[in-house]
Amino acid sequence: MQFTAQQRWYEMTYSQAGHQIIEQGGASIGRLLVLRQPDVVILVDISLLAEFRGKGIGGGLIRDLIQDCDRIKIPLRLQVRVNNPALRLYERLGFRKTGQDQMYTQMERPASTTGYSGGL
């Protein structure tokens, strides 16, 4: 039920977001939802099956998105649950906290004029 509710919320709130299936070796292992607007890109959701987490796949996809944003000189935004371990990854990639409520931390990575500068 929680997954279905989340899907409906994404469809209503981010109806213009691009939906991509993440594949490895011909198998679907996750999904990526990205909303591209003229002045900002929003990483709506990135999720991988449990057995594919912690292997650099998600980080690589986010670094690709960062490079795209740097190239067109617009920021990349996202929100993450306050207790999600991915928060540390986002900080290492150069995202900074811009807000927080009881459930989510909002983050932004400004576009770099000199190219990708996040570390890992």
Backbone as a printed PyTorch tensor [residue, N CA C, xyz], in Angstrom:
tensor([[[  0.8170,  -1.2040,   0.0000],
         [  0.0000,   0.0000,   0.0000],
         [  0.8590,   1.2660,   0.0000]],

        [[  1.9520,   1.2390,   0.7690],
         [  2.8170,   2.4090,   0.8340],
         [  3.4360,   2.7000,  -0.5350]],

        [[  3.8790,   1.6350,  -1.2350],
         [  4.4640,   1.8010,  -2.5650],
         [  3.4460,   2.4090,  -3.5160]],

        [[  2.2060,   1.9070,  -3.4890],
         [  1.1520,   2.4100,  -4.3670],
         [  0.8500,   3.8690,  -4.0670]],

        [[  0.7970,   4.2320,  -2.8020],
         [  0.5490,   5.6250,  -2.4270],
         [  1.6830,   6.5230,  -2.9210]],

        [[  2.9110,   6.0580,  -2.7860],
         [  4.0570,   6.8350,  -3.2570],
         [  3.9790,   7.0210,  -4.7680]],

        [[  3.6460,   5.9610,  -5.4850],
         [  3.5390,   6.0400,  -6.9430],
         [  2.4820,   7.0590,  -7.3600]],

        [[  1.3610,   7.0380,  -6.7130],
         [  0.2850,   7.9820,  -7.0490],
         [  0.7110,   9.4150,  -6.7730]],

        [[  1.4110,   9.6250,  -5.6400],
         [  1.8780,  10.9590,  -5.3000],
         [  2.8770,  11.4510,  -6.3490]],

        [[  3.8210,  10.5990,  -6.7550],
         [  4.7800,  10.9660,  -7.7970],
         [  4.0600,  11.3270,  -9.0900]],

        [[  3.0820,  10.5190,  -9.4830],
         [  2.3550,  10.7640, -10.7240],
         [  1.6070,  12.0920, -10.6930]],

        [[  1.0360,  12.4350,  -9.5380],
         [  0.2970,  13.6880,  -9.4150],
         [  1.2450,  14.8880,  -9.3240]],

        [[  2.2860,  14.7650,  -8.5140],
         [  3.1670,  15.8920,  -8.2430],
         [  4.2190,  16.1000,  -9.3220]],

        [[  4.6970,  15.0100,  -9.8860],
         [  5.7780,  15.0770, -10.8750],
         [  5.3610,  14.4070, -12.1820]],

        [[  4.2180,  14.7910, -12.6930],
         [  3.6810,  14.1300, -13.8880],
         [  4.5790,  14.2990, -15.1090]],

        [[  5.4060,  15.3290, -15.1280],
         [  6.2860,  15.5850, -16.2680],
         [  7.6660,  14.9340, -16.1070]],

        [[  7.8800,  14.2300, -14.9990],
         [  9.1860,  13.6110, -14.7500],
         [  9.4400,  12.4630, -15.7210]],

        [[ 10.6960,  12.3250, -16.1070],
         [ 11.1020,  11.2020, -16.9430],
         [ 11.3270,   9.9750, -16.0740]],

        [[ 10.7710,   8.8630, -16.4850],
         [ 10.9010,   7.6050, -15.7580],
         [ 11.8480,   6.6960, -16.5280]],

        [[ 12.8850,   6.2070, -15.8530],
         [ 13.8230,   5.2900, -16.4910],
         [ 13.9670,   4.0390, -15.6330]],

        [[ 14.0700,   2.9170, -16.2940],
         [ 14.3540,   1.6540, -15.6160],
         [ 15.8650,   1.4580, -15.6520]],

        [[ 16.4440,   1.1320, -14.5130],
         [ 17.8730,   0.8660, -14.4280],
         [ 18.0690,  -0.6180, -14.6660]],

        [[ 18.9240,  -0.9390, -15.6190],
         [ 19.1650,  -2.3380, -15.9690],
         [ 20.6360,  -2.6890, -15.8120]],

        [[ 20.8700,  -3.9420, -15.5090],
         [ 22.2250,  -4.4770, -15.4790],
         [ 22.1490,  -5.9160, -15.9910]],

        [[ 22.9420,  -6.2000, -16.9910],
         [ 22.9370,  -7.5390, -17.5620],
         [ 21.5850,  -7.9570, -18.1070]],

        [[ 20.8150,  -6.9830, -18.5870],
         [ 19.5060,  -7.2730, -19.1540],
         [ 18.3890,  -7.4060, -18.1320]],

        [[ 18.7150,  -7.2910, -16.8490],
         [ 17.6960,  -7.4050, -15.7920],
         [ 17.3910,  -6.0230, -15.2170]],

        [[ 16.1270,  -5.7920, -14.9150],
         [ 15.7220,  -4.5430, -14.2700],
         [ 16.1320,  -4.5880, -12.8030]],

        [[ 16.9040,  -3.5730, -12.3870],
         [ 17.3920,  -3.5610, -11.0030],
         [ 16.9680,  -2.3200, -10.2340]],

        [[ 16.2690,  -1.3940, -10.8910],
         [ 15.8380,  -0.1930, -10.1890],
         [ 15.1550,   0.7770, -11.1110]],

        [[ 14.9670,   2.0030, -10.5880],
         [ 14.3190,   3.0400, -11.3840],
         [ 14.9050,   4.4010, -11.0290]],

        [[ 14.7250,   5.3290, -11.9530],
         [ 15.2030,   6.6840, -11.8020],
         [ 14.1120,   7.6150, -12.3190]],

        [[ 13.6940,   8.5800, -11.4990],
         [ 12.7020,   9.5730, -11.9020],
         [ 13.3510,  10.9460, -11.7950]],

        [[ 13.3680,  11.6780, -12.9070],
         [ 14.0240,  12.9780, -12.9590],
         [ 13.0920,  13.9800, -13.6350]],

        [[ 12.8930,  15.1050, -12.9710],
         [ 12.1050,  16.1910, -13.5390],
         [ 13.0620,  17.2770, -14.0020]],

        [[ 13.0560,  17.5370, -15.2970],
         [ 13.9350,  18.5630, -15.8800],
         [ 13.1020,  19.8000, -16.1760]],

        [[ 13.4770,  20.9000, -15.5370],
         [ 12.8140,  22.1700, -15.7570],
         [ 13.8460,  23.1560, -16.3010]],

        [[ 13.4090,  24.2890, -16.8320],
         [ 14.3710,  25.2250, -17.4250],
         [ 15.4510,  25.7190, -16.4540]],

        [[ 15.1050,  25.8600, -15.1700],
         [ 16.0550,  26.4470, -14.2300],
         [ 16.5570,  25.4970, -13.1440]],

        [[ 16.1060,  24.2430, -13.1610],
         [ 16.5190,  23.2790, -12.1450],
         [ 16.1950,  21.8660, -12.6240]],

        [[ 16.9960,  20.9160, -12.1600],
         [ 16.6910,  19.4960, -12.3650],
         [ 16.4010,  18.9250, -10.9810]],

        [[ 15.3370,  18.1380, -10.8850],
         [ 14.9580,  17.5320,  -9.6080],
         [ 15.0750,  16.0220,  -9.7180]],

        [[ 15.9120,  15.4570,  -8.8620],
         [ 15.9910,  14.0060,  -8.7460],
         [ 14.8310,  13.5980,  -7.8520]],

        [[ 13.7560,  13.1380,  -8.4570],
         [ 12.5340,  12.7980,  -7.7340],
         [ 12.7400,  11.5050,  -6.9430]],

        [[ 13.3250,  10.5020,  -7.5980],
         [ 13.5210,   9.2190,  -6.9260],
         [ 14.5800,   8.4140,  -7.6520]],

        [[ 15.3840,   7.7480,  -6.8740],
         [ 16.2980,   6.7450,  -7.4000],
         [ 16.1990,   5.5780,  -6.4280]],

        [[ 15.9540,   4.4080,  -6.9710],
         [ 15.8540,   3.2320,  -6.1040],
         [ 16.4300,   2.0260,  -6.8390]],

        [[ 17.1210,   1.2130,  -6.0540],
         [ 17.7270,  -0.0100,  -6.5650],
         [ 17.2630,  -1.1720,  -5.7070]],

        [[ 17.1610,  -2.3400,  -6.3220],
         [ 16.8820,  -3.5380,  -5.5370],
         [ 17.9860,  -3.6980,  -4.4930]],

        [[ 17.6370,  -4.2360,  -3.3470],
         [ 18.5560,  -4.3170,  -2.2040],
         [ 19.9050,  -4.9250,  -2.5610]],

        [[ 19.9140,  -5.9630,  -3.3670],
         [ 21.1790,  -6.6490,  -3.6650],
         [ 22.1050,  -5.8370,  -4.5720]],

        [[ 21.6220,  -4.7090,  -5.1200],
         [ 22.4480,  -3.8800,  -5.9880],
         [ 22.8580,  -2.5680,  -5.3230]],

        [[ 22.4410,  -2.3700,  -4.0830],
         [ 22.8100,  -1.1500,  -3.3560],
         [ 24.2260,  -1.2700,  -2.8130]],

        [[ 24.8770,  -0.1330,  -2.6460],
         [ 26.2150,  -0.1090,  -2.0760],
         [ 27.3040,  -0.5670,  -3.0250]],

        [[ 27.0070,  -0.6300,  -4.3130],
         [ 27.9790,  -1.0960,  -5.3040],
         [ 28.4120,   0.0180,  -6.2580]],

        [[ 28.0060,   1.2480,  -5.9700],
         [ 28.3980,   2.3810,  -6.8010],
         [ 27.4850,   2.6610,  -7.9780]],

        [[ 26.4500,   1.8710,  -8.1600],
         [ 25.5510,   2.0560,  -9.3030],
         [ 24.7800,   3.3620,  -9.1750]],

        [[ 24.1320,   3.5560,  -8.0300],
         [ 23.3620,   4.7800,  -7.8080],
         [ 24.2410,   6.0160,  -7.8390]],

        [[ 25.3970,   5.9320,  -7.1900],
         [ 26.3270,   7.0590,  -7.1930],
         [ 26.7620,   7.4220,  -8.6060]],

        [[ 27.0010,   6.4180,  -9.4240],
         [ 27.3980,   6.6670, -10.8180],
         [ 26.3020,   7.3670, -11.5940]],

        [[ 25.0650,   6.9370, -11.3870],
         [ 23.9410,   7.5790, -12.0750],
         [ 23.7690,   9.0220, -11.6260]],

        [[ 23.9540,   9.2650, -10.3360],
         [ 23.8250,  10.6310,  -9.8220],
         [ 24.9760,  11.5010, -10.3370]],

        [[ 26.1830,  10.9510, -10.3970],
         [ 27.3070,  11.7140, -10.9600],
         [ 27.0320,  12.0830, -12.4190]],

        [[ 26.4360,  11.1820, -13.1860],
         [ 26.0620,  11.4960, -14.5710],
         [ 25.0750,  12.6590, -14.6120]],

        [[ 24.1090,  12.6330, -13.7120],
         [ 23.1150,  13.7060, -13.6330],
         [ 23.7800,  15.0290, -13.2470]],

        [[ 24.7210,  14.9660, -12.3100],
         [ 25.4750,  16.1660, -11.9130],
         [ 26.2190,  16.7390, -13.1080]],

        [[ 26.8630,  15.8930, -13.8880],
         [ 27.5900,  16.3690, -15.0700],
         [ 26.6480,  17.0370, -16.0650]],

        [[ 25.4600,  16.4600, -16.2470],
         [ 24.4690,  17.0750, -17.1360],
         [ 24.0840,  18.4700, -16.6300]],

        [[ 23.8550,  18.5780, -15.3190],
         [ 23.4690,  19.8670, -14.7280],
         [ 24.5990,  20.8810, -14.8330]],

        [[ 25.8300,  20.4370, -14.5940],
         [ 26.9740,  21.3380, -14.7230],
         [ 27.1100,  21.8410, -16.1580]],

        [[ 26.8960,  20.9560, -17.1020],
         [ 27.0220,  21.3190, -18.5140],
         [ 26.0260,  22.4150, -18.9050]],

        [[ 24.7920,  22.3160, -18.3880],
         [ 23.7740,  23.3200, -18.7350],
         [ 23.6440,  24.4060, -17.6590]],

        [[ 24.4970,  24.3210, -16.6390],
         [ 24.6330,  25.3550, -15.6060],
         [ 23.3520,  25.6100, -14.8130]],

        [[ 22.7290,  24.5130, -14.3520],
         [ 21.5760,  24.6500, -13.4600],
         [ 21.7500,  23.6960, -12.2780]],

        [[ 21.1330,  24.0140, -11.1310],
         [ 21.3030,  23.1820,  -9.9450],
         [ 20.5070,  21.8750, -10.0270]],

        [[ 20.9390,  20.9360,  -9.2140],
         [ 20.2560,  19.6500,  -9.0570],
         [ 19.7110,  19.5950,  -7.6420]],

        [[ 18.4360,  19.3140,  -7.5040],
         [ 17.7890,  19.2540,  -6.1930],
         [ 17.2180,  17.8660,  -5.9440]],

        [[ 17.0640,  17.5620,  -4.6570],
         [ 16.4370,  16.3170,  -4.2520],
         [ 15.9550,  16.4550,  -2.8220]],

        [[ 15.1870,  15.4840,  -2.3960],
         [ 14.8690,  15.3670,  -0.9760],
         [ 15.0530,  13.9160,  -0.5890]],

        [[ 15.4680,  13.7220,   0.6480],
         [ 15.7890,  12.3890,   1.1380],
         [ 15.2460,  12.2610,   2.5600]],

        [[ 14.7720,  11.0820,   2.8880],
         [ 14.2800,  10.8620,   4.2560],
         [ 15.4080,  11.1370,   5.2360]],

        [[ 15.0850,  11.7360,   6.3660],
         [ 16.1100,  12.1660,   7.3180],
         [ 16.9620,  11.0090,   7.8380]],

        [[ 16.4390,   9.8060,   7.8420],
         [ 17.1950,   8.6610,   8.3610],
         [ 17.7680,   7.7660,   7.2560]],

        [[ 17.7540,   8.2340,   6.0090],
         [ 18.2350,   7.4360,   4.8910],
         [ 19.7670,   7.4960,   4.8330]],

        [[ 20.4360,   6.3360,   4.8000],
         [ 21.9000,   6.3390,   4.7140],
         [ 22.4370,   7.0330,   3.4610]],

        [[ 21.6210,   7.1800,   2.4170],
         [ 22.0540,   7.8490,   1.1860],
         [ 22.3760,   9.3250,   1.4250]],

        [[ 21.9200,   9.8710,   2.5170],
         [ 22.2120,  11.2660,   2.8450],
         [ 23.7190,  11.5250,   2.8200]],

        [[ 24.4880,  10.5940,   3.3380],
         [ 25.9510,  10.7460,   3.3470],
         [ 26.5090,  10.7560,   1.9210]],

        [[ 25.9640,   9.9140,   1.0530],
         [ 26.3910,   9.9040,  -0.3460],
         [ 26.1300,  11.2620,  -0.9810]],

        [[ 24.9430,  11.7960,  -0.7740],
         [ 24.5880,  13.0790,  -1.3740],
         [ 25.5310,  14.1810,  -0.8790]],

        [[ 25.8740,  14.1580,   0.3940],
         [ 26.8080,  15.1540,   0.9230],
         [ 28.1820,  15.0070,   0.2630]],

        [[ 28.6520,  13.7770,   0.0840],
         [ 29.9440,  13.5550,  -0.5760],
         [ 29.9240,  14.0290,  -2.0240]],

        [[ 28.7620,  13.9800,  -2.6510],
         [ 28.6320,  14.4050,  -4.0380],
         [ 28.4550,  15.9180,  -4.1730]],

        [[ 28.4780,  16.6360,  -3.0630],
         [ 28.4170,  18.0920,  -3.1160],
         [ 27.0670,  18.7080,  -2.8510]],

        [[ 26.0790,  17.9160,  -2.4650],
         [ 24.7710,  18.4600,  -2.1200],
         [ 24.8370,  19.1040,  -0.7410]],

        [[ 24.1070,  20.1920,  -0.5780],
         [ 24.0260,  20.8880,   0.6930],
         [ 22.5700,  20.9810,   1.1280]],

        [[ 22.3650,  20.8700,   2.4220],
         [ 21.0210,  20.9380,   2.9960],
         [ 20.4460,  22.3350,   2.7910]],

        [[ 19.2100,  22.3750,   2.2800],
         [ 18.5270,  23.6530,   2.0830],
         [ 17.2670,  23.7630,   2.9230]],

        [[ 16.8510,  22.6780,   3.5420],
         [ 15.6590,  22.6790,   4.3780],
         [ 15.4240,  21.3030,   4.9700]],

        [[ 14.5300,  21.2450,   5.9360],
         [ 14.2140,  19.9540,   6.5610],
         [ 12.8750,  20.0460,   7.2650]],

        [[ 12.1210,  18.9680,   7.1930],
         [ 10.9150,  18.8330,   7.9990],
         [ 11.0540,  17.5470,   8.8020]],

        [[  9.9900,  17.0720,   9.3790],
         [ 10.0890,  15.8750,  10.2240],
         [ 10.4870,  14.6300,   9.4570]],

        [[ 10.1830,  14.5740,   8.1790],
         [ 10.4500,  13.3610,   7.4050],
         [ 11.5820,  13.4890,   6.3970]],

        [[ 11.7700,  14.6810,   5.8230],
         [ 12.6850,  14.8240,   4.6960],
         [ 13.6850,  15.9620,   4.8840]],

        [[ 14.8520,  15.7550,   4.3090],
         [ 15.8600,  16.7980,   4.1790],
         [ 15.8900,  17.2010,   2.7130]],

        [[ 15.7530,  18.5030,   2.4330],
         [ 15.8370,  19.0010,   1.0780],
         [ 17.3020,  19.3900,   0.8310]],

        [[ 17.7950,  19.0550,  -0.3530],
         [ 19.1920,  19.3000,  -0.6730],
         [ 19.3210,  19.8570,  -2.0850]],

        [[ 20.4170,  20.5860,  -2.2960],
         [ 20.7030,  21.1310,  -3.6180],
         [ 22.2010,  21.0820,  -3.8730]],

        [[ 22.5320,  20.8220,  -5.1010],
         [ 23.9230,  20.9020,  -5.5510],
         [ 23.9470,  21.9510,  -6.6440]],

        [[ 24.5490,  23.1210,  -6.3440],
         [ 24.6210,  24.1590,  -7.3690],
         [ 25.4420,  23.6880,  -8.5590]],

        [[ 25.1450,  24.2280,  -9.7090],
         [ 25.9210,  23.8830, -10.9010],
         [ 27.3370,  24.4100, -10.7380]],

        [[ 28.2890,  23.6070, -11.1120],
         [ 29.6920,  24.0070, -11.0880],
         [ 30.0660,  24.5700, -12.4420]],

        [[ 30.8030,  25.6480, -12.4280],
         [ 31.2560,  26.2300, -13.6910],
         [ 32.5740,  25.6110, -14.1400]],

        [[ 33.1630,  24.7930, -13.2600],
         [ 34.4500,  24.1710, -13.6020],
         [ 34.3330,  22.6780, -13.7630]],

        [[ 33.1050,  22.1400, -13.7570],
         [ 32.9250,  20.6930, -13.8990],
         [ 32.7020,  20.0290, -12.5570]],

        [[ 32.4740,  18.7390, -12.5920],
         [ 32.1610,  17.9560, -11.4020],
         [ 33.2800,  18.0660, -10.3830]],

        [[ 32.9120,  18.3640,  -9.1240],
         [ 33.9170,  18.5030,  -8.0810],
         [ 33.5980,  17.6850,  -6.8380]],

        [[ 32.5370,  16.8880,  -6.8920],
         [ 32.1950,  16.0360,  -5.7420],
         [ 33.1850,  14.8970,  -5.6120]],

        [[ 33.3010,  14.3590,  -4.4290],
         [ 34.2570,  13.2890,  -4.2090],
         [ 33.5920,  11.9750,  -3.8810]],

        [[ 34.3600,  10.9390,  -3.8480],
         [ 33.8890,   9.6200,  -3.3920],
         [ 35.0130,   8.7900,  -2.9430]]])
